[in-house]
Amino acid sequence: MQVSLPMYGVTRQQVEPFWRALRDKLLRLGLVEVPETLNWPQDLAQHWQRPDLLLSQTCGYPLVAYLPQVQLVGTYHFRVEGCNGPNYSSWLVVRDNDPGQRLVDFRGRVAAYNSTDSQSGYNSLRALIAPLAENGRFFSKAIASGAHYQSLQLIQRGKADIAAIDSVSLELLKRAQPQALTGLKIIGRTASVPGLPLITAAGTPAAQLEILRAAANEMVNHPASDSLLIGDFSLVTRAEYQVIAQLEQQAAEAGVTAL
């Protein structure tokens, strides 16, 4: 069985106590085969499609784009500005000495993004620039950074001018590594969509799925959830996640298929 929680937490040390507490609840509720330690896969797309995936957290864009087979366990709510129930959005981050005050001021500039399969860093920003684009383009260039914090570093170093950083990641960075936000400001935000879902493999039995949901829900009031800013838990349907695919489609209809 494979378990990973790769999406939030500035360091592994933030996430591992959460997993230990969640594992204890899974065992208490009747799961027998539960890994002791988390996996930290390099290839998340492949990892999420494993038939022995017990639990992981994915992004909404991969969920609607290439994970039709996984089952939804549920979605955490976060006690963070920019989140509303299970929904979240991204902040538009630029250098604080940049004269630009609105997204339109960054026409022809350089954007940074974490990865092309990211709702928060790529799809959300693409949807936002689509109405402003000319001949399918708004930015002069877009740079893949590999991670939100690396997008912020590119902006700080003057190698990029703007990035969309999800509200939860930004708050976690602010609390754990405040220097990661030095010299930066926020000029706007993206559309609000359902947040990062917990998933399990298609073949996970219904009884185990219910145990996963019950344990994840019980973690809401556990002290190990505090450092991850978890506030609540609910089941968000696949139909509700389709708004993410609609954002991509609307951008494509405006002639924008890439940043």
N, C-alpha and C positions, 0 to 999 in steps of 0.2 A: 504493500500500500504506500502511496505517495501523498505527502502533505506539504504544502508550501503556503506562505503568507507574504508574497514578495512585493506588494504594492505600496504599503505605507510603513512608516517607521524610518527614522533617519539612520538608525543603526540596527544591526541584528540584535543587539542587547536590549533594544526597546521591544522587539517583537517576541523574542524567545520566552520571556516570563508569561506573556499572554498565551502562547501556545501551551506551556506547561499547565497553566490553570485550565485551559480549554480541554486539554487531553484528560485531565483528572475528571472533568465533568462527563466526557464521552465514556470513559471507563465506568464511572458510577452509574450512568444511564443504560449501560448494557453492551456497549461495543467491546468486542474482545480483541480484535486485531487493530491496534492503533500505534503508529510509529512513535518512538520516543523523541526523535529529533525532526526538525524541519528540513526539507530539501531547499536548496538555493540554486535552482536550475539556471543555466546560461541561456538556453533556448526555451523561453516561456511558451511560445506558440506550440511547440512540440509537446512540452510538459502538460499543458492544459488538455491535450487530446489523448493522453494516456488512458488506457482502459482500467488501470488500477489507481486512478486518481481518487483519493478519499475526500480531499478538501483542498481548495486553493481560492485565491481571490484574483479575478481578472478585471479587465477594463470593459466598459460597455461596448466600445467599438469592436474589439475582437469577438465579443459575444454575438453581436448581430452579423459580423462579417464572415466568420469562419468557425464558429463553435455551435452549430445547430444541435449537436448531439449531447452536449452537457446538460445536467440538471441544475436548476437554480436552487440554492440553499436559502439565500436571503441576502439582504443588503443592510449594512450598518448605517446609522445616522451619525453625524459628527457634530459636536458642539463647537462649530467654527463659523465665523462670518463668511457668507457666500454659500452656506448650506441651508437647505430648508427641508426638513424631514429627510427622506432618503435621497433627495436631489442635491446636486452640487453644481458649481460653475467654476470657471477659471478667471483669474485676474490677469489683466494685460499689464505687464511689467516692463518698464524702460528705465534708463539712467535718470537720476533725479536732476541732473543739470541739463537734460535735453529740453529744448524749448517746446517740443511737441506736447500737446495737452489732450488730443483726441486721436483716435485711430487714423482718421483721414490724414493727419499730419505726418504719418509714417509711410505715405505712398513713395515707392521707389527706394525704400530703406531695406535693411537686412533683418530677416526674422530668424530666430532660433527655435527649434522644436526638439522634443525628446525622441520621438519615433513616429513613423507614418501610420502606425496602428494605434495611436493614442487619441482617445476622444478629447481629453483635457488639453493636450499640447498641440494637436494637429487638426483633427476634424472640427473642433469647436472654433478654432481660429480661421480655418478655411471658410467655414460658413459665414463668419462675421465679415470677412473681406469681400465675399462674393458680390454683394451689391455695389461695392466701391471699385471693383476691378475694371480694367480696360483691356480688351482683347485677351481675357482670361488671366491677366496678371495684375497684381497690386504691389507686391514687394519686388525688388530687383534681384533678390537672392534669398534662399532659405537654407539654413545649415542644420544638419542633424547632429545633435549634441550627445544623445544617448541617455540622458536623464534630465529631469527638471533642474536639479541643482547645477548641472553643467551648462544648461541654457542660461541660467542666471550669471554664471561665471563668464560666459561669452559676452554678455551685455556689460558686465563690470569692466571687462578688458577692452571694450570698444570693438570687438569683432562681430557683434550683432547689436541690433538696436531695440528689439522688442521680442517678447515671448509670452505665450499664454501658459500660466502656471496654475495648476488646480489649487483650490482654496485650502484643502486639507494639507497638501504637501507644503504649501507656503507657510501655514501656521505652525506645522511641526518643525520646519526649518527655523522659523523665527524663534521658537522656544529652545531648540537644542543647539543651533548654530547661528546666533543672531548676525554674525559677520557675513553670512551668506546673503544677507539682504542689504549690506552696506552700500550706500550710493545709489539706491534704487527707489522708484516710486511707482504707484499704480495709476493708470489713466482710464481704466474701464474694466468691463467684465464680459464674459461670453454668456450664451444661453444656458439656462439651468436644465439639467437632464438627470435621470436616475444615476446614482453613484455606483461605485465598484462592487459588483456582486460576488458573493461566495458561491463557488460551484463544486459539483462533484461529477464523477463519470456517469455516462448514460446507464451503465450496468449496476450502479449502486442500488441495492434493494430498497423498496419503499420504507421498510422498517428502519433501516440505517439512516435514510434521508431524514426521517422524523427525529431521530436521535441527534443528528447533526444540527437540525434547526433548533431543537430544544436546548442543546448545550450552547449554541451560539447566542441564543436569546438570553440564557442565564448569565452570560458573560457581561451583559450590559451593566450590571450592578457590582461587578468584581473590581477590586482595586487595580488589577493589572490592565484594565481598560482605560484608566485615567490618563496615562501617558500617551495613549493613542487617540485621546479626545473622543472616544466613542460615547454616544449618548442614548441610542436606542437601536432597535433592530426590527425589520419587517420584511415580508415577502413581496418583492416587486415582480410583476409578471413580465414575460417576454414581450407581450404586446406593448407594454409601457416603454420598454427599451427601444422600440422601433423608431422613436423620435430621433435617435442617433443616426439611423439609416436615412431618415427623412432630411436631416441636415446635410448629409453628403449628397443626396439627390438634388436638393434645392441649389446647392453650390454648382453641381454639374449642369443643371438647367440654365444657370447664369454663365456657363462657359468656364467655370473654375474647377479644375480637377486636381490641382496641386497648389501648394503655397508658393 
